[in-house]
Amino acid sequence: MIGFRNILVHSYSSLDLDRVYEILLHNLLDIEKILIEFEIYEEKLKKET
């Protein structure tokens, strides 16, 4: 997933949308875990302010 992130950030103009679909299809659990971590971090920030 890290390599994919680098492609998204640095080479977005030459993305292979079929490859993006395959990565999302087979790595959805990883993406869900990242979103959960974002939510936890957001809640932590809210409590600090």
C-alpha positions as CSV (number, residue, x, y, z in Angstrom):
1,M,0.0,0.0,0.0
2,I,2.9,2.4,0.6
3,G,4.1,2.1,-3.0
4,F,0.6,2.7,-4.2
5,R,0.4,5.8,-2.1
6,N,3.5,7.1,-3.7
7,I,2.1,6.5,-7.1
8,L,-1.1,8.4,-6.2
9,V,0.8,11.4,-4.9
10,H,3.6,11.6,-7.4
11,S,2.3,10.1,-10.6
12,Y,-1.5,10.6,-10.5
13,S,-1.5,11.8,-14.1
14,S,-0.5,8.4,-15.4
15,L,-2.6,6.2,-13.1
16,D,-3.9,2.9,-14.4
17,L,-7.5,3.0,-13.2
18,D,-7.9,-0.7,-13.6
19,R,-4.9,-1.2,-11.3
20,V,-6.4,1.3,-8.8
21,Y,-9.6,-0.7,-8.8
22,E,-7.8,-4.0,-8.2
23,I,-5.8,-2.5,-5.3
24,L,-9.0,-1.1,-3.7
25,L,-10.8,-4.4,-4.3
26,H,-8.1,-6.5,-2.7
27,N,-6.9,-4.1,0.0
28,L,-10.1,-2.7,1.3
29,L,-9.4,-4.0,4.8
30,D,-6.2,-2.0,4.9
31,I,-8.0,1.1,3.9
32,E,-10.7,0.5,6.5
33,K,-8.0,0.2,9.2
34,I,-6.5,3.5,8.1
35,L,-9.9,5.2,8.3
36,I,-10.4,3.9,11.8
37,E,-7.0,5.3,12.9
38,F,-8.0,8.7,11.4
39,E,-11.3,8.6,13.4
40,I,-9.4,7.7,16.6
41,Y,-7.0,10.6,16.0
42,E,-9.8,13.0,15.2
43,E,-11.6,12.1,18.5
44,K,-8.4,12.6,20.4
45,L,-7.9,16.1,18.9
46,K,-11.5,17.0,19.8
47,K,-10.9,16.1,23.4
48,E,-7.8,18.2,23.6
49,T,-9.5,21.4,22.4
